[in-house]
């Protein structure tokens, strides 16, 4: 099948990229109310395109915010597995516009690169599935895929997917599936294909300490009453132990540990720590929880970071006071098994237990946080997708995780289906930044992997 798949993709790539450019030209910026009509226009364009490709069912699903697109192509076999393919059609803002070399919504080819907003995140990666599906049908001489394919392309991912969980609950019956394919991540490198197996979650808190009703003269009161900033510094200094572990009781209780196989596969990635430190603002040294590599720390271990701390006098010149208040913002990156609310509750209890006597404490959190997601590398869906990608790339496919957060945990939990990440973006695609690009040969490789994926999943998920 592979020769026919490749031939089909090569024969149809010009039209594929022409259609993609037409979609990319729609400025579907969900975070800007001035472009909300463009997001709706983007949904309508995609729906029309999918109908033209032959999807028997295509619908634009409204939400309390911006619309998602749903399309379904049933398998010929009514007992075949069902698969949801998730992506998003909204894009990030393009400011600062002056840093773009070309109009962000007039995509241009530069050698093998396609430059424009949404090329990699996420319209390009959504779109390769359309070519892959057609290649699969053509190679098999069939008019239906070997699994029932359900595309779900949301319109608010870049705005926090605030209505997405509700949409999933409302449409759960229509979205019933045996696996969810995520195409909104990256590979290690163009010549080192890889699959993401997890994304970290996030929760945040703000601490306020009050030691007095007003700032006090340090000559009259210093050394005799609590200093709110001293108290904050002492408190946060206890947040990590000497091995870099978070000191909050129970913080690691639910963490899914790395397997020996995962650690071995991470270690095989060609990671240059010195070069990575340069990308980290020329940081001087790698640092973190003892016993783990840098990649393991940023992909598979939870963290607590002090994002900011303030209080007292911060203006020019001196001001000899004992500050009445101190403030700090803390964020936690969470990994598989952890729940944002549970972590926040444990942190609040720890703060209250460790605040010095005579100091009032308030811990505030906004929003529910983002839950982490995880796909075991030995799951049937991940194994099937790895085989499909290895057929397309002709080499071993390794594994990564990502430090960012998205709505993937809601997909897994609400649909009660395992996640499988199949994506071909790169870390240097400048997503969310000026001059976003995608490697056009990789989009074609993505289409090739998708063409093989449906046959692999038809067997693996039964």
Secondary structure as UniProt FT lines:
FT   HELIX           2..24
FT   TURN            30..31
FT   HELIX           33..35
FT   HELIX           36..53
FT   STRAND          57..61
FT   STRAND          68..73
FT   TURN            78..79
FT   STRAND          82..88
FT   HELIX           97..99
FT   TURN            104..105
FT   STRAND          108..110
FT   TURN            111..112
FT   STRAND          113..115
FT   TURN            117..122
FT   HELIX           123..140
FT   STRAND          148..154
FT   HELIX           157..159
FT   TURN            162..163
FT   HELIX           164..170
FT   TURN            171..175
FT   STRAND          179..182
FT   STRAND          186..187
FT   TURN            190..191
FT   STRAND          194..199
FT   STRAND          201..210
FT   STRAND          216..217
FT   HELIX           218..221
FT   TURN            222..224
FT   HELIX           228..237
FT   TURN            242..243
FT   TURN            249..254
FT   HELIX           260..267
FT   HELIX           273..279
FT   TURN            280..282
FT   TURN            290..291
FT   HELIX           294..300
FT   STRAND          303..310
FT   STRAND          321..322
FT   STRAND          325..334
FT   TURN            336..337
FT   HELIX           340..354
FT   TURN            357..358
FT   STRAND          360..364
FT   STRAND          373..374
FT   TURN            377..378
FT   HELIX           380..393
FT   STRAND          398..402
FT   HELIX           408..415
FT   STRAND          418..421
FT   STRAND          425..426
FT   TURN            427..428
FT   TURN            431..432
FT   TURN            434..435
FT   STRAND          437..439
FT   HELIX           440..460
//
